[in-house]
């Protein structure tokens, strides 16, 4: 160790600290020298779940200079695991939202990969709207679970290549007016999870993938010009509906349309995949985030999919 320069140690730590943050924390405990060298990488890769962890992180990084809070990879969730919100969590809802917004603001200039899971339906949309209002110049991968609005701010995410959206059963309008192309001009991979009875979105996707087979519209649905791969995952239909209810029949119609797109996938330049795997749980999204850090495929794997 003594024969290596500080710069070389720093470069080694930069490559090593790409897990959930535990490697950087462990290295900082070895010696005073190691603690000083690893300081710029302490917050490089983080898994933050629950109110207590969010509060602690925000307090730690709030007053740090930018070079010591360079967050590149972040998994941020309002709750630990796939648990139901407790009364204590609900009481902290507004404070939690404020903490999350502060963390995202501080991390925005350097973020490269972000997974965001919002905890409360009442604040979910405003939280994700806030995220989409930020300038995220380095962001390459984004996964969101919550009641998401559609990204539309022009060039907000100029380097974003992979976008995974989960939380809306029928995101009709996502592909309209070229908003996705304007916000994410480098997008190559798009995944939409948790679709239920989404007939109108399935038709919108068909129009975007096969414009030559669709009725010409004044404002046609379109995919970003750079798109290479679209993944769709159908959610589980809720229990308690009659066999011939409109919702259940709509779900069947959506499934039929998606199957039609799968059969016609060879006729398009864009790869289309139907995922059979539910990856939008807390555990699934964390697993995908971790896998992508190690250059794995994460939720973009086609092993449990049909292409």
Secondary structure, DSSP 4 states (H G I P E B T S, - for coil): -TTS-HHHHHHHHHHH--SSSHHHHHHHTT-HHHHHHHGGGTTSEEEEESHHHHHHHHHHHTTS-GGG----EEEEESSSSSPPPPHHHHHTHHHHHHHHHHHHHHHTTT-SEEEEE---HHHHHHHHHHHHHS--TT--EEEEESSPPPP-STTTTTT--EEEEES-S--TTTTSTTHHHHH-TT--EEEEEEE-S-HHHHHHHHHHH-GGGS---TT-----TT--EEEEEEPPPPTT--TT-HHHHHHHHHHHHHHHHHHTGGGSSSEEEEE-S---SHHHHHHHHHHHHTT--GGG--TTEE-
